[in-house]
């Protein structure tokens, strides 16, 4: 089951990322959260910026409004007005 949360609900975003990244290295600051999975990472900021990286591609976007996390499928989707991007946790 997926959880959809607004970036404006920052404490909830951080909690979802901590759970999503439990198999990785989760670090947080006052206005950001980052999860490293070896050669892959995802970083979110309170202002709605997303940065991800994997061996073959990177993704950056500002103005993200929603985060959709599917812990069972190992997928994190960010949604903005004109884009939807899904990051898949390495190893599922």
Residue pairs with C-beta under 8 A, 6 or more apart in sequence:
1 70
1 72
2 68
2 69
2 70
3 16
3 68
3 69
3 70
3 71
4 66
4 67
4 68
5 12
5 13
5 16
5 66
5 67
5 68
5 69
6 65
6 66
6 67
7 13
7 44
7 46
7 47
7 48
7 64
7 65
7 66
7 67
10 31
10 46
13 33
13 44
13 67
14 28
14 33
16 67
16 69
17 26
17 33
17 35
17 42
17 44
17 69
17 76
18 26
18 28
18 33
19 69
19 71
20 35
20 69
20 71
20 74
20 76
20 89
21 35
21 37
21 42
21 89
23 37
23 89
23 91
24 35
24 36
24 37
24 38
24 89
25 35
25 36
25 37
26 33
26 34
26 35
27 33
27 34
27 35
27 36
28 34
30 46
31 45
31 46
31 47
32 43
32 44
32 45
32 46
33 43
33 44
34 41
34 42
34 43
34 44
35 41
35 42
35 43
37 89
37 90
37 91
38 90
39 54
39 55
39 90
40 52
40 53
40 54
40 55
40 90
41 51
41 52
41 53
42 50
42 51
42 52
42 76
42 87
43 50
43 51
43 52
44 50
44 64
44 67
44 78
47 62
48 62
48 63
48 64
48 65
48 80
49 60
49 61
49 62
49 64
50 59
50 60
50 61
50 62
50 64
50 78
50 85
51 58
51 59
51 60
52 58
52 59
52 60
52 85
52 87
53 59
54 90
59 85
59 87
61 78
61 80
61 83
61 85
63 80
63 81
64 78
64 79
64 80
65 79
65 80
65 81
66 78
66 79
67 76
67 77
67 78
67 79
68 76
68 77
68 78
68 79
69 75
69 76
69 77
70 76
70 77
73 92
74 88
74 89
74 91
74 92
75 86
75 87
75 88
75 89
76 86
76 87
76 88
76 89
77 84
77 85
77 86
77 87
78 84
78 85
78 87
